[in-house]
Amino acid sequence: MNSANPNQQKVLPLRRPFLLQLQHPHANEMLRQAMASMDLRRVWPKSPRLTQTGDESMLTRTTCAVTLMVLSSMPALADSCADHYQSSGVPLVTGATHKVWMIFPSVNPSVALDRVSRAVLAEGFVGVNVDKNLGTLTTQQETTGSGRPQTLRVVVRKEGRGSRVDAVFILPPGQVAPGVSNNPCRVVDAAGQ
């Protein structure tokens, strides 16, 4: 701290490179290849606390292992819901259909369906029909006063060891919904939370 200004904090420079985020579909594999091809002892400055023997090598291995675990536990960095969003139809002229899907490699389909049904209720839908045998959720809402409801259908199915969640939000002709591209994503993303 500076004696002239006691509230000013000293900023220390970073001595080692750090990783902010990798947003690439093959981030884990790229990181593995990069770590295997580089000798971190040449890149990182030598620490006076570590000897040249096994301590530095053990620190490097531990750092690499922790980095790989963190990156592999976050599949959402590789894909986002917005990457899988599609819409069709002309707003106000024809009916509009908004579709989105996501894969959650470590979430059981029954757990994903339960999480999605809670998210749908949190979005304000009423009359939610859940069929656990089929892995489907169907609900409607009528917010315009026209008597023509908007329909949300969600299907959760097994994909490898995890789940795939598909959602379709259907608007009848003459209706628009603000923020409709974000709303299905909130429902689908709930399966992975």
Buried (B, 14 or more C-beta within 10 A) or exposed (E): EEEEEEEEEEEEEEEEEEEEEBEEEEBBEEBBEEBEEEEBEEEBEEEEEBEEEEEBEEBBEEBBEEBBEEBBEBBEBBBEBEEBBEBEBEBEEEBBBBBBBBBBEEBBBEBBBBBBBBBBEEBEBEEBEBEEEEBBBBBBBEEBEEEBBBBBBBBBBEBEEBBBBBBBBBBBEEBEBEEBBEBBBBBBBBBBE
